[in-house]
Amino acid sequence: MKLMKKNLPGVSEPMSYVNLERLTFLVDGVFAITMTLLVLELRLPESSNASLSQSLLAMLPRLYIYFIAFYSIANHWVVHQRMFRHITSADSKMLWLTILGLLFITLIPASTAIVGRFPAEKLAAACFSANSFLQGITVWIFWAYVSKNHKQFAAYSDPHMLGITAQVWFIITIGWLISILFSFVNVYLTYISWILWPNLVAVWGNHRRQVLLSKNLNEAGKDGKKKRTKQENPA
């Protein structure tokens, strides 16, 4: 007598299968916890001789670094949830790239604490820049991989749009690399670059996306006009 093989859930799924919903939950959880941990470093300097006003003044560098780190993490999450909607499927490589990116996200509170404690130290600023560089390069590799295999992982998205995202992250990553060098020249110049460079690149990327979207809409309008002309004037 032949035994009937039962179709168990998940048995026929390939080993590279990734549940996008669970991956998104993981990303959201890590971002939420990391953003919360940042505030733990906002403590008044431990000095019994300083007044409250002096302590608050001494706390300003930590507060500034906190705002930069919080904005950086929040921006990463906004970009992730905005762009991840293009993903229709994922494989194990994309999964591990995402997890690797989360590793460097969770290190941001530690690098923030280093800069907050030693705000004028070149090495401290370099640590934060290096952390951001490593996180950025994993995101760039992720989107470069998606763009290259868009038919498999982003079936309904314009490959040129995905390519722009990969380019944006590549340029941002180069900026973080340059900021490591800046750290050993001028710490305050590095602080400015942390805010200025990613935002300038983001504006450039959004402009390119808008141009591409307008181009696609114009081409779609021309195609629709040609179809209507053919219907009105059949051969």
Secondary structure, 3 states (H helix, E strand, C coil): CCCCCCCCCCCCCCCCCCCHHHHHHHHHHHHHHHHHHHHHHCCCCCCCCCCHHHHHHHHHHHHHHHHHHHHHHHHHHHHHHHHHHHCCCCCHHHHHHHHHHHHHHHCHHHHHHHHHHCCCCHHHHHHHHHHHHHHHHHHHHHHHHHHHCHHHHCCCCCHHHHHHHHHHHHHHHHHHHHHHHHHCCCHHHHHHHHHHHHHHHHHHHHHHHHHHHHHHHHHHHHHHHHHHHHHHCCC
